[in-house]
Amino acid sequence: MKKILTILTTTTILAMSIVSCNKDDNAPTIPGWDTAFGRATFATDTTWTIISSDGTITQEWSDAVQTVDCSDKTTYLGWDTLGYKVDCRSNPDQKGDLFSWRAVSEFKDELCPEGWRVPTKEDFINLDKILGGNGENRNAPSYIQFITDNYIARWGGAFGNFCHDWGTLNTQGILGAYWSQSEDSADRGNSLNIRGTTTSGLIYPQGRDEKGYGYTVRCVR
């Protein structure tokens, strides 16, 4: 029997302590990354609770995260030892700042407040299934309404654009790109991508993208 999936949207006030921007002498040292990074905060206090009708899958998602000091990073600067940029870019006109996958990987414990975590590839696959998809990559004009009704209205997604590894912002208002903490290969990380235009409704819960790209991060618990 085909399962009927339901989605509940909840707005909660998250109690989070004020984060100090003072340098942490115990913070990891990575070329190009400010060791005063500290713990990130959510872009808004809205959370999205998503459950399947049989209760087998339950997810609670934050809005996008933003850092304490990312506003000082207007372009990507610095590389790690493997040649991938480790940085973030302020993205004030959209939800949340933009991070390279390497920054997400190295600082995943700081990017989400306590009790939350950076999602995995499996989290994105399950999200797509709960929203009514099949967990697989797909691209057709017929999916544009699905994105609007589910990823935007029910999950709270946004077309917050992305940043090339050389610092240029692209696809404002067209593409929503979200990193997972899962690694696909030596030069690519797994991601969720949604695109809504007059000709394309792209849904990639199993995206594979270059680690130097700057994507949004949303936390799950």
NUKOLDO-512823 format. One record per residue: residue number from 1; residue in one letter; x, y, z of N, C-alpha, C, CB in turn. Coordinates in pm, whole numbers, plus 50000, padded with zeros to 5 digits. Glycine has a CB too. Example, Ala and Ser with C-alpha at 12.3 -4.5 7.8 and 13.67 -1.06 7.14 Angstrom:
residues 2
REC     i   aa     n_x     n_y     n_z    ca_x    ca_y    ca_z     c_x     c_y     c_z    cb_x    cb_y    cb_z
REC     1    A   51319   49431   50780   51230   49550   50780   51320   49670   50780   51131   49553   50905
REC     2    S   51285   49775   50708   51367   49894   50714   51290   50003   50787   51408   49940   50572
end
This chain:
residues 221
REC     i   aa     n_x     n_y     n_z    ca_x    ca_y    ca_z     c_x     c_y     c_z    cb_x    cb_y    cb_z
REC     1    M   50084   49881   50000   50000   50000   50000   50088   50124   50000   49905   50000   50122
REC     2    K   50053   50217   49919   50129   50342   49913   50104   50423   50039   50091   50424   49788
REC     3    K   50214   50468   50101   50202   50544   50225   50169   50690   50196   50331   50534   50305
REC     4    I   50080   50744   50280   50048   50886   50269   50137   50961   50367   49896   50913   50299
REC     5    L   50211   51057   50318   50306   51129   50399   50251   51265   50438   50439   51144   50326
REC     6    T   50271   51302   50561   50224   51431   50610   50341   51512   50658   50120   51414   50722
REC     7    I   50326   51644   50657   50432   51735   50696   50375   51840   50790   50497   51801   50573
REC     8    L   50444   51861   50898   50403   51963   50994   50508   52072   50997   50382   51902   51134
REC     9    T   50467   52198   50991   50559   52309   51000   50544   52375   51137   50536   52412   50886
REC    10    T   50653   52389   51209   50648   52443   51344   50747   52556   51357   50677   52335   51447
REC    11    T   50704   52667   51419   50796   52777   51449   50825   52774   51598   50736   52916   51406
REC    12    T   50951   52761   51631   50992   52758   51770   51099   52860   51794   51040   52620   51810
REC    13    I   51110   52904   51917   51216   52995   51956   51329   52910   52012   51167   53100   52060
REC    14    L   51446   52915   51950   51559   52835   51991   51641   52912   52093   51645   52794   51871
REC    15    A   51658   52855   52209   51738   52922   52313   51884   52891   52286   51696   52876   52456
REC    16    M   51958   52994   52246   52100   52977   52215   52178   53084   52288   52125   52984   52063
REC    17    S   52292   53045   52342   52376   53141   52412   52446   53231   52313   52477   53070   52501
REC    18    I   52480   53351   52356   52551   53445   52272   52693   53395   52250   52552   53587   52334
REC    19    V   52738   53396   52126   52869   53341   52094   52973   53451   52097   52867   53273   51957
REC    20    S   53082   53424   52163   53191   53521   52168   53276   53512   52044   53277   53499   52293
REC    21    C   53323   53626   51996   53410   53629   51880   53556   53627   51920   53380   53751   51795
REC    22    N   53585   53610   52050   53724   53605   52092   53792   53482   52037   53734   53607   52244
REC    23    K   53921   53494   52012   53998   53384   51958   53998   53264   52052   54140   53428   51929
REC    24    D   53978   53146   51999   53984   53023   52075   54117   52956   52047   53864   52929   52041
REC    25    D   54204   52954   52146   54338   52897   52124   54335   52748   52099   54427   52926   52243
REC    26    N   54223   52682   52131   54212   52539   52110   54143   52504   51978   54137   52475   52224
REC    27    A   54102   52606   51903   54030   52581   51777   54125   52520   51674   53968   52711   51721
REC    28    P   54073   52439   51581   54157   52382   51477   54221   52491   51392   54077   52286   51390
REC    29    T   54342   52468   51349   54411   52565   51264   54418   52509   51123   54553   52597   51319
REC    30    I   54352   52576   51030   54351   52536   50890   54384   52658   50807   54214   52474   50848
REC    31    P   54476   52648   50711   54514   52765   50632   54392   52834   50572   54610   52726   50522
REC    32    G   54381   52966   50593   54275   53042   50532   54150   53054   50616   54240   52982   50404
REC    33    W   54142   52981   50730   54022   52986   50811   54049   53062   50939   53972   52845   50842
REC    34    D   53958   53149   50977   53972   53228   51098   53944   53140   51219   53877   53350   51095
REC    35    T   54043   53127   51309   54023   53040   51425   53928   53099   51527   54155   53011   51489
REC    36    A   53882   53222   51506   53781   53282   51593   53640   53254   51542   53804   53432   51605
REC    37    F   53628   53153   51457   53501   53122   51392   53387   53106   51492   53514   52995   51309
REC    38    G   53409   53028   51596   53304   53010   51696   53188   52927   51645   53254   53143   51743
REC    39    R   53084   52913   51725   52967   52835   51685   52871   52923   51605   52896   52775   51809
REC    40    A   52822   52871   51494   52732   52946   51408   52593   52955   51470   52724   52881   51269
REC    41    T   52512   53046   51417   52374   53061   51463   52280   53046   51344   52354   53198   51532
REC    42    F   52153   53024   51373   52055   53009   51266   52017   53144   51209   51929   52937   51319
REC    43    A   51984   53144   51080   51944   53267   51014   51813   53320   51071   51932   53245   50864
REC    44    T   51720   53232   51109   51594   53271   51172   51564   53170   51281   51476   53279   51068
REC    45    D   51458   53195   51358   51421   53102   51465   51315   53002   51419   51371   53179   51586
REC    46    T   51294   52989   51289   51194   52897   51236   51253   52757   51218   51140   52948   51102
REC    47    T   51181   52657   51264   51220   52519   51238   51106   52447   51165   51256   52445   51369
REC    48    W   51140   52341   51094   51044   52270   51011   51047   52123   51052   51076   52287   50857
REC    49    T   50938   52076   51114   50929   51938   51160   50856   51855   51055   50855   51930   51297
REC    50    I   50921   51749   51012   50871   51668   50901   50864   51523   50945   50961   51685   50774
REC    51    I   50746   51462   50939   50730   51323   50980   50649   51248   50875   50661   51314   51118
REC    52    S   50676   51119   50866   50595   51034   50779   50472   50989   50855   50677   50912   50727
REC    53    S   50368   50952   50782   50241   50919   50844   50251   50798   50937   50137   50893   50738
REC    54    D   50344   50706   50909   50359   50589   50995   50463   50611   51104   50397   50468   50912
REC    55    G   50522   50730   51108   50617   50763   51214   50753   50701   51199   50561   50722   51341
REC    56    T   50782   50639   51085   50911   50572   51069   51025   50670   51041   50904   50471   50957
REC    57    I   50991   50787   50989   51092   50889   50961   51047   51020   51022   51116   50904   50808
REC    58    T   51130   51077   51105   51103   51208   51164   51227   51294   51151   51060   51195   51313
REC    59    Q   51210   51413   51098   51321   51507   51085   51276   51644   51132   51372   51512   50939
REC    60    E   51364   51715   51199   51340   51855   51230   51455   51935   51172   51328   51879   51385
REC    61    W   51422   52032   51087   51522   52110   51017   51522   52255   51064   51498   52104   50866
REC    62    S   51640   52311   51070   51653   52454   51097   51639   52531   50967   51788   52486   51166
REC    63    D   51624   52662   50978   51652   52746   50863   51803   52746   50842   51597   52892   50884
REC    64    A   51850   52812   50740   51992   52812   50710   52073   52873   50824   52019   52889   50581
REC    65    V   52200   52832   50835   52286   52886   50940   52367   53003   50886   52380   52776   50995
REC    66    Q   52407   53088   50977   52499   53195   50941   52603   53206   51052   52424   53331   50920
REC    67    T   52722   53252   51019   52830   53253   51116   52836   53383   51193   52960   53228   51047
REC    68    V   52921   53384   51293   52942   53504   51372   53024   53606   51294   53011   53470   51503
REC    69    D   53125   53558   51221   53220   53652   51161   53234   53636   51010   53354   53634   51224
REC    70    C   53140   53569   50944   53151   53548   50800   53135   53678   50723   53047   53448   50754
REC    71    S   53075   53779   50785   53055   53906   50715   53188   53970   50675   52975   54002   50801
REC    72    D   53296   53931   50742   53426   53985   50708   53491   53913   50590   53517   53979   50828
REC    73    K   53429   53807   50545   53488   53725   50439   53410   53750   50310   53486   53573   50477
REC    74    T   53449   53851   50235   53373   53887   50115   53411   53801   49995   53396   54033   50081
REC    75    T   53524   53736   50000   53563   53643   49894   53630   53523   49956   53658   53712   49791
REC    76    Y   53644   53418   49879   53710   53298   49928   53861   53319   49929   53674   53175   49841
REC    77    L   53922   53301   50045   54065   53315   50060   54118   53196   50139   54102   53448   50130
REC    78    G   54231   53140   50095   54291   53031   50171   54256   52894   50115   54250   53040   50314
REC    79    W   54350   52803   50127   54333   52668   50076   54381   52570   50181   54411   52648   49943
REC    80    D   54324   52449   50183   54377   52349   50272   54490   52273   50200   54267   52252   50318
REC    81    T   54545   52174   50266   54662   52105   50210   54628   52023   50086   54723   52014   50315
REC    82    L   54500   51995   50063   54461   51921   49944   54421   52013   49829   54346   51827   49976
REC    83    G   54426   52144   49853   54395   52237   49746   54250   52279   49739   54433   52178   49618
REC    84    Y   54173   52256   49846   54033   52297   49847   54016   52418   49938   53942   52182   49894
REC    85    K   53936   52512   49895   53917   52634   49971   53840   52605   50099   53844   52739   49886
REC    86    V   53886   52666   50207   53822   52650   50337   53779   52788   50382   53919   52582   50442
REC    87    D   53654   52823   50357   53610   52957   50388   53458   52965   50377   53676   53059   50295
REC    88    C   53407   53083   50408   53266   53110   50392   53248   53248   50332   53191   53098   50528
REC    89    R   53131   53272   50277   53102   53402   50218   52969   53453   50271   53100   53393   50064
REC    90    S   52968   53579   50311   52845   53639   50359   52744   53651   50245   52873   53777   50422
REC    91    N   52619   53618   50275   52514   53617   50174   52390   53686   50232   52482   53470   50129
REC    92    P   52398   53816   50260   52296   53884   50341   52159   53893   50277   52342   54021   50371
REC    93    D   52150   53883   50145   52021   53899   50079   51942   53769   50072   52041   53953   49941
REC    94    Q   52003   53659   50114   51937   53530   50110   51947   53465   50247   51999   53440   50001
REC    95    K   51895   53344   50260   51899   53275   50388   52036   53211   50411   51789   53168   50395
REC    96    G   52110   53263   50507   52233   53198   50548   52355   53234   50466   52215   53053   50544
REC    97    D   52472   53212   50526   52599   53233   50456   52634   53111   50372   52712   53263   50557
REC    98    L   52738   53125   50291   52778   53019   50199   52914   52963   50242   52785   53072   50053
REC    99    F   52924   52831   50240   53043   52762   50289   53097   52666   50184   53012   52687   50419
REC   100    S   53229   52652   50177   53286   52544   50098   53260   52411   50168   53439   52567   50075
REC   101    W   53265   52301   50093   53244   52170   50156   53354   52141   50257   53238   52059   50050
REC   102    R   53475   52184   50228   53584   52160   50321   53559   52230   50453   53717   52207   50260
REC   103    A   53506   52351   50449   53472   52421   50573   53362   52345   50648   53426   52566   50544
REC   104    V   53263   52294   50574   53156   52216   50636   53212   52091   50702   53049   52178   50532
REC   105    S   53302   52023   50631   53359   51900   50683   53445   51925   50807   53442   51832   50576
REC   106    E   53532   52025   50800   53625   52050   50909   53556   52112   51031   53737   52140   50862
REC   107    F   53448   52189   51008   53385   52263   51116   53240   52222   51138   53393   52411   51089
REC   108    K   53207   52098   51105   53067   52056   51117   53016   52062   51261   53051   51916   51065
REC   109    D   53104   52048   51359   53061   52055   51498   53031   52197   51542   53166   51994   51588
REC   110    E   53089   52297   51473   53065   52436   51508   52952   52499   51427   53191   52515   51488
REC   111    L   52919   52440   51312   52821   52502   51223   52678   52488   51274   52831   52442   51086
REC   112    C   52652   52394   51363   52518   52375   51415   52519   52390   51567   52462   52237   51375
REC   113    P   52418   52458   51622   52406   52466   51769   52393   52326   51830   52285   52553   51808
REC   114    E   52415   52317   51960   52409   52188   52028   52274   52122   52006   52437   52205   52177
REC   115    G   52280   51991   51984   52158   51915   51957   52124   51904   51810   52044   51977   52029
REC   116    W   52192   51981   51726   52171   51979   51582   52299   51930   51514   52131   52119   51530
REC   117    R   52288   51890   51387   52405   51846   51312   52390   51880   51165   52427   51695   51330
REC   118    V   52502   51886   51096   52500   51903   50951   52444   51775   50890   52644   51935   50895
REC   119    P   52350   51783   50796   52287   51663   50742   52384   51576   50662   52170   51701   50654
REC   120    T   52347   51450   50648   52419   51356   50563   52346   51341   50430   52435   51219   50634
REC   121    K   52406   51271   50339   52341   51239   50212   52210   51164   50238   52434   51155   50122
REC   122    E   52212   51072   50335   52091   50994   50366   51979   51083   50420   52125   50884   50468
REC   123    D   52015   51187   50495   51913   51280   50543   51841   51347   50427   51977   51386   50635
REC   124    F   51915   51388   50325   51854   51452   50209   51767   51355   50129   51962   51512   50118
REC   125    I   51813   51230   50118   51733   51130   50048   51601   51106   50121   51812   50997   50035
REC   126    N   51610   51093   50255   51488   51074   50334   51397   51196   50327   51524   51044   50479
REC   127    L   51456   51315   50329   51376   51436   50316   51295   51433   50187   51466   51561   50319
REC   128    D   51359   51401   50077   51290   51399   49949   51176   51296   49949   51389   51368   49837
REC   129    K   51200   51181   50011   51095   51079   50017   50977   51126   50101   51152   50948   50074
REC   130    I   51004   51190   50214   50895   51238   50299   50814   51346   50226   50950   51293   50431
REC   131    L   50883   51428   50147   50814   51534   50074   50731   51480   49957   50915   51635   50022
REC   132    G   50748   51352   49925   50669   51292   49818   50749   51249   49698   50565   51386   49775
REC   133    G   50883   51263   49703   50968   51221   49593   51015   51078   49610   51087   51313   49581
REC   134    N   51113   51040   49528   51165   50904   49533   51309   50897   49584   51156   50841   49396
REC   135    G   51363   51011   49627   51499   51013   49677   51606   51014   49570   51520   50898   49764
REC   136    E   51563   51017   49443   51659   51013   49333   51666   51148   49263   51621   50904   49233
REC   137    N   51776   51170   49190   51792   51292   49111   51692   51292   48997   51937   51306   49057
REC   138    R   51634   51407   48968   51540   51417   48857   51531   51563   48811   51399   51364   48897
REC   139    N   51492   51581   48685   51493   51715   48627   51392   51721   48513   51634   51753   48577
REC   140    A   51285   51796   48534   51183   51814   48431   51096   51933   48468   51095   51685   48414
REC   141    P   51039   52002   48369   50950   52115   48399   50837   52078   48494   50892   52170   48272
REC   142    S   50795   51952   48491   50684   51909   48576   50717   51915   48724   50642   51770   48540
REC   143    Y   50846   51923   48759   50885   51926   48899   50889   52066   48958   51020   51862   48915
REC   144    I   50867   52168   48876   50872   52305   48927   50767   52326   49035   50852   52405   48814
REC   145    Q   50645   52282   49012   50540   52299   49111   50567   52216   49235   50405   52262   49053
REC   146    F   50626   52098   49216   50661   52012   49329   50761   52084   49420   50720   51878   49281
REC   147    I   50857   52151   49361   50955   52226   49439   50888   52338   49517   51065   52282   49348
REC   148    T   50800   52412   49450   50731   52524   49515   50643   52476   49630   50646   52599   49413
REC   149    D   50568   52368   49607   50473   52320   49707   50540   52247   49823   50373   52228   49642
REC   150    N   50656   52187   49799   50718   52103   49900   50849   52160   49954   50742   51966   49842
REC   151    Y   50948   52176   49866   51078   52223   49914   51073   52368   49962   51181   52208   49805
REC   152    I   50990   52450   49900   50982   52590   49940   50879   52609   50051   50946   52679   49819
REC   153    A   50755   52569   50027   50647   52597   50122   50654   52510   50247   50514   52577   50055
REC   154    R   50692   52384   50234   50685   52291   50346   50819   52270   50416   50632   52158   50299
REC   155    W   50928   52277   50343   51060   52259   50402   51127   52394   50433   51150   52177   50309
REC   156    G   51075   52501   50373   51132   52633   50397   51257   52661   50317   51163   52648   50541
REC   157    G   51275   52590   50206   51393   52612   50122   51387   52747   50052   51406   52502   50019
REC   158    A   51501   52791   50003   51509   52918   49932   51611   52906   49820   51547   53033   50028
REC   159    F   51589   52982   49715   51686   52987   49605   51795   53087   49641   51617   53026   49468
REC   160    G   51882   53045   49733   51981   53135   49790   52109   53146   49712   52013   53092   49924
REC   161    N   52117   53094   49593   52232   53096   49501   52351   53019   49555   52273   53238   49473
REC   162    F   52462   53022   49484   52585   52958   49530   52703   53043   49488   52598   52814   49474
REC   163    C   52817   53008   49543   52939   53084   49516   53040   52993   49448   52998   53143   49647
REC   164    H   53094   53037   49333   53202   52964   49270   53325   52966   49360   53235   53024   49132
REC   165    D   53416   52872   49337   53534   52864   49423   53627   52983   49404   53608   52737   49396
REC   166    W   53606   53066   49303   53684   53188   49289   53610   53310   49343   53720   53211   49142
REC   167    G   53491   53289   49402   53425   53395   49476   53304   53458   49412   53520   53499   49500
REC   168    T   53268   53420   49289   53156   53484   49219   53023   53420   49259   53176   53474   49068
REC   169    L   52925   53505   49293   52791   53456   49323   52715   53429   49194   52715   53557   49410
REC   170    N   52635   53322   49194   52561   53283   49074   52421   53235   49110   52635   53173   48999
REC   171    T   52333   53238   49011   52197   53182   49014   52112   53236   49129   52205   53031   49025
REC   172    Q   52127   53367   49157   52043   53427   49261   51896   53413   49224   52080   53575   49281
REC   173    G   51816   53362   49316   51674   53346   49294   51636   53230   49204   51620   53469   49237
REC   174    I   51733   53147   49169   51706   53035   49079   51742   52901   49141   51782   53054   48949
REC   175    L   51859   52893   49205   51911   52767   49257   51922   52771   49408   52046   52736   49196
REC   176    G   51878   52665   49473   51904   52644   49615   52002   52529   49628   51773   52616   49694
REC   177    A   52117   52552   49691   52222   52450   49701   52261   52433   49847   52345   52489   49615
REC   178    Y   52257   52309   49895   52278   52280   50036   52379   52167   50051   52143   52243   50105
REC   179    W   52484   52192   50131   52584   52089   50155   52536   51986   50257   52715   52152   50201
REC   180    S   52578   51861   50235   52576   51761   50341   52719   51747   50393   52520   51623   50289
REC   181    Q   52737   51671   50498   52871   51642   50547   52930   51518   50482   52869   51625   50698
REC   182    S   52855   51455   50392   52900   51331   50328   52992   51360   50211   52780   51248   50282
REC   183    E   53098   51283   50202   53195   51298   50093   53164   51200   49982   53339   51278   50144
REC   184    D   53160   51248   49858   53136   51161   49744   53265   51105   49687   53060   51237   49635
REC   185    S   53366   51191   49677   53495   51150   49624   53601   51247   49673   53493   51143   49468
REC   186    A   53723   51233   49627   53832   51318   49672   53808   51465   49640   53962   51273   49610
REC   187    D   53734   51495   49533   53714   51635   49495   53568   51677   49494   53772   51659   49360
REC   188    R   53477   51591   49541   53335   51626   49541   53268   51586   49672   53265   51559   49423
REC   189    G   53171   51669   49714   53089   51637   49830   52945   51617   49787   53099   51747   49936
REC   190    N   52867   51550   49870   52725   51530   49840   52643   51650   49884   52673   51402   49908
REC   191    S   52539   51679   49807   52460   51800   49831   52316   51777   49788   52520   51920   49756
REC   192    L   52231   51873   49826   52094   51881   49776   52084   52006   49691   51990   51884   49894
REC   193    N   52033   51991   49570   52015   52106   49480   51870   52110   49432   52113   52098   49360
REC   194    I   51811   52230   49436   51679   52251   49378   51685   52374   49290   51569   52266   49489
REC   195    R   51622   52365   49173   51624   52477   49079   51484   52494   49023   51728   52455   48966
REC   196    G   51436   52619   49023   51305   52646   48968   51311   52759   48867   51207   52678   49079
REC   197    T   51294   52725   48741   51287   52826   48636   51167   52794   48549   51419   52829   48550
REC   198    T   51147   52872   48445   51032   52848   48356   51049   52720   48275   51013   52967   48261
REC   199    T   51171   52665   48269   51194   52546   48185   51250   52428   48261   51288   52581   48074
REC   200    S   51293   52448   48386   51360   52339   48458   51313   52331   48601   51510   52357   48453
REC   201    G   51280   52209   48644   51253   52183   48784   51349   52076   48832   51105   52139   48806
REC   202    L   51468   52117   48869   51575   52024   48904   51568   51992   49052   51712   52083   48868
REC   203    I   51569   51862   49086   51572   51815   49224   51683   51712   49234   51434   51756   49269
REC   204    Y   51789   51745   49306   51903   51655   49321   51930   51630   49470   52030   51713   49252
REC   205    P   51862   51535   49533   51895   51502   49672   52023   51420   49683   51781   51425   49735
REC   206    Q   52076   51376   49570   52202   51302   49567   52302   51376   49478   52180   51158   49516
REC   207    G   52310   51508   49498   52402   51588   49419   52547   51554   49449   52377   51735   49445
REC   208    R   52634   51578   49351   52778   51556   49364   52846   51682   49310   52826   51425   49285
REC   209    D   52899   51765   49398   52950   51895   49355   53091   51920   49405   52858   52005   49403
REC   210    E   53161   52008   49334   53299   52039   49368   53308   52101   49506   53360   52132   49263
REC   211    K   53407   52058   49582   53418   52098   49722   53446   52246   49740   53527   52019   49788
REC   212    G   53494   52312   49637   53524   52454   49649   53403   52545   49637   53623   52492   49546
REC   213    Y   53288   52491   49593   53169   52574   49579   53119   52618   49716   53058   52497   49504
REC   214    G   53061   52738   49722   53002   52787   49845   52852   52760   49846   53030   52938   49862
REC   215    Y   52807   52675   49935   52666   52638   49947   52612   52674   50085   52648   52487   49920
REC   216    T   52479   52678   50094   52411   52699   50220   52420   52574   50307   52264   52738   50195
REC   217    V   52409   52592   50437   52403   52478   50531   52277   52492   50616   52532   52472   50623
REC   218    R   52200   52384   50623   52088   52375   50716   52112   52257   50809   51951   52359   50640
REC   219    C   52069   52271   50932   52095   52170   51034   51971   52082   51055   52138   52236   51168
REC   220    V   51996   51959   51099   51888   51864   51120   51906   51800   51258   51885   51756   51008
REC   221    R   51796   51751   51315   51804   51672   51439   51687   51575   51445   51804   51764   51563
end
